[in-house]
Amino acid sequence: MSEQPKEKTFILGGSIEKAVSGQFELSPVSVLQEAWKNTVKHFFVFSPAILLLTFSYMAVFFLALQIQLGDPAVLFKAFLGETELTTKISYAAFVAGLSAQVIVSPLTAGASLMGMSHAAGLKCRTSYIFKGIASAGMVALVTILSEVLQGMVNIYLPMVALYLSMAFGMSILLVCEKKVSPLQALLLSFRATNKKLASMLLIHIVIMLALVFGIALYGVGLIVVMPFIFNVKGIIYRNMFGITLKVMVKDKSGDDEDKPDQSVQNDIFNA
């Protein structure tokens, strides 16, 4: 008679201790190459999730503009120089962007978890985009803190705001996977980023160029670029903080000794 499966836990990649001390590897070339392979491999699963995330963000953004300005087209006319970019329009754009970021943050978390699962070698379904809903409250809070801090700094120091966007990039995954508080997640992400600042800067320069390329193709290129970005973040997170995996192990005994090895029944990450 075979034994019941036993749950074992192990960490793939780094850890919080290694992240804050800088004891982890982060090669820009390796990260980008692996992210591209994962993007191609999981494209038909990931791209529908990205489309849902994008359309959800746009819907909330334009609705927020509609409520504040009456006509969302006013913002685009101001950017094109057809009308004056007033303080009211700028404020409406900021509020609309913040509202969209916060409301769709559970979907952003879900996309981040999909990238993390790919980094762990796990397959996932398109429905994983909703996996962040389980941590919706904490995800929304860490998003608000991050966006407000960036928005305040952006008024006077735009380049520093871009740096903070990069430095806080792992906070959502820390909240979902490590179950840390939003403030702690921001701090841990900030500290770990600064330990490998040169590598992080190189990776994010490539990400920004990829975004420009995706937008230049009338936005169609974002169907590839956005999954690539989330896969990059998943690999960085794995190398920095590690991914906790739970494996169901079934020991072979008795009649099972002559059967093929079925020791690993399934594996899931801790989120």
Secondary structure, 3 states (H helix, E strand, C coil): CCCCCEEEEEEECCCHHHHHHCCCCCCHHHHHHHHHHHHHHCHHHHHHHHHHHHHHHHHHHHHHHHHHHCCCHHHHHHHCCCCCCCHHHHHHHHHHHHHHHHHCHHHHHHHHHHHHHHHCCCCCCHHHHHHHHHHHHHHHHHHHHHHHHHHHHHCCCHHHHHHHHHHCCCHHHHHHHHCCCHHHHHHHHHHHHHHCHHHHHHHHHHHHHHHHHHHHCCCCCHHHHHHHHHHHHHHHHHHHHCEEEEEEECCCCHHHHHCCCCCEEEEEECC
